């Protein structure tokens, strides 16, 4: 237990990165919490799924906005379905530069198939002052993130049929939790993805991933889908 | 009333307010327990893995033990369950588990050892902790998290309401914590 914890702590060290190598106070820049890859370990999406824990960040100065997450992966271990990352990824937010800098206190859960450990890390960032200049992280911090899109969602028997915006492998990630059965298969039927709901919800909210591209959806559920 | 009916309708597909599956299981102190042994009583099932940080978060400050003791005093049967498979986090044989329960000052009536995961899968236990409450009619009246990750303990709230003859206001919540360490 202790050995694996230490090994893990060495492998995974969150960094606070910025798209700019210097900026003026008052400039709005993009910062990110970079979680590195650690073989066999995964951390969690903002809805962790059937187990896990969402990453909690306390910012100084205080910031209550929502971090932007990249497209997550699905983990099914022992029949339990979770959403997260076993790869390097970055959680982003904007920051209005101040001389005092930015601090983050991060709490997150990391798991392998056999065990979980809770981690706490403190990171900080102070930018040199000067005309804003791109840093080596700029490209990664400006890479496209899931965008809002409008899709049609219909009840089809005891399933929900989500109209897909394009071809390719598709997966729906619910957020908030408890909208669909996370462990139920999500078969694709033509241009529709079939989900198994957990009750009579009025809307379907979450992230739809098609051919690796993420779409944020918040759609009313319509009755009477054609079978 | 309308609101309550609507809420029940929402929850029916998740098998709430449906009969709790019956089971027979072995405990760490070498006994055999059956759900039917506790007919006409409230029963709490608590999934546990003493190495999971979320279980530690309940046991280290004594919160879980205090809850066990409070409700045992009101006639509620508290059954802890460990579904960690042999070789996985949280697994202990009967003797080691007994020693651990003493160390933890557990106030549960029994610790069920479920290394083959049969009971865990029967109830759909996903996390540690993961909590279920069964009422004296044998229906599941609560399934989900131990708390709201802050101050509100859902199990305490549900038992308080149910023992006062009231419907449980939040019968289903998203449980969180380590995944139950089943043998795949």
HADDOCK unambig.tbl for C-alpha pairs under 7 A between the chains (distance, minus, plus):
assign (segid A and resid 50 and name CA) (segid B and resid 126 and name CA) 6.11 0.50 0.50
assign (segid A and resid 51 and name CA) (segid B and resid 126 and name CA) 6.03 0.50 0.50
assign (segid A and resid 51 and name CA) (segid B and resid 127 and name CA) 5.31 0.50 0.50
assign (segid A and resid 51 and name CA) (segid B and resid 175 and name CA) 6.98 0.50 0.50
assign (segid A and resid 51 and name CA) (segid B and resid 176 and name CA) 5.26 0.50 0.50
assign (segid A and resid 51 and name CA) (segid B and resid 177 and name CA) 5.64 0.50 0.50
assign (segid A and resid 51 and name CA) (segid B and resid 178 and name CA) 5.93 0.50 0.50
assign (segid A and resid 51 and name CA) (segid B and resid 179 and name CA) 5.04 0.50 0.50
assign (segid A and resid 52 and name CA) (segid B and resid 176 and name CA) 5.63 0.50 0.50
assign (segid A and resid 52 and name CA) (segid B and resid 177 and name CA) 4.91 0.50 0.50
assign (segid A and resid 52 and name CA) (segid B and resid 178 and name CA) 5.40 0.50 0.50
assign (segid A and resid 52 and name CA) (segid B and resid 179 and name CA) 6.53 0.50 0.50
assign (segid A and resid 53 and name CA) (segid B and resid 176 and name CA) 5.95 0.50 0.50
assign (segid A and resid 53 and name CA) (segid B and resid 177 and name CA) 5.97 0.50 0.50
assign (segid A and resid 77 and name CA) (segid B and resid 184 and name CA) 6.36 0.50 0.50
assign (segid A and resid 78 and name CA) (segid B and resid 182 and name CA) 5.27 0.50 0.50
assign (segid A and resid 78 and name CA) (segid B and resid 183 and name CA) 6.18 0.50 0.50
assign (segid A and resid 78 and name CA) (segid B and resid 184 and name CA) 3.61 0.50 0.50
assign (segid A and resid 79 and name CA) (segid B and resid 184 and name CA) 6.55 0.50 0.50
assign (segid A and resid 80 and name CA) (segid B and resid 126 and name CA) 6.25 0.50 0.50
assign (segid A and resid 114 and name CA) (segid B and resid 88 and name CA) 5.37 0.50 0.50
assign (segid A and resid 114 and name CA) (segid B and resid 89 and name CA) 5.90 0.50 0.50
assign (segid A and resid 114 and name CA) (segid B and resid 181 and name CA) 6.26 0.50 0.50
assign (segid A and resid 115 and name CA) (segid B and resid 89 and name CA) 5.39 0.50 0.50
assign (segid A and resid 116 and name CA) (segid B and resid 52 and name CA) 6.31 0.50 0.50
assign (segid A and resid 116 and name CA) (segid B and resid 178 and name CA) 6.04 0.50 0.50
assign (segid A and resid 117 and name CA) (segid B and resid 53 and name CA) 6.31 0.50 0.50
assign (segid A and resid 118 and name CA) (segid B and resid 53 and name CA) 6.10 0.50 0.50
assign (segid A and resid 177 and name CA) (segid B and resid 174 and name CA) 6.75 0.50 0.50
assign (segid A and resid 178 and name CA) (segid B and resid 174 and name CA) 6.65 0.50 0.50
assign (segid A and resid 198 and name CA) (segid B and resid 13 and name CA) 5.99 0.50 0.50
assign (segid A and resid 198 and name CA) (segid B and resid 14 and name CA) 6.42 0.50 0.50
assign (segid A and resid 199 and name CA) (segid B and resid 10 and name CA) 4.60 0.50 0.50
assign (segid A and resid 199 and name CA) (segid B and resid 11 and name CA) 5.95 0.50 0.50
assign (segid A and resid 199 and name CA) (segid B and resid 13 and name CA) 5.88 0.50 0.50
assign (segid A and resid 200 and name CA) (segid B and resid 10 and name CA) 5.38 0.50 0.50
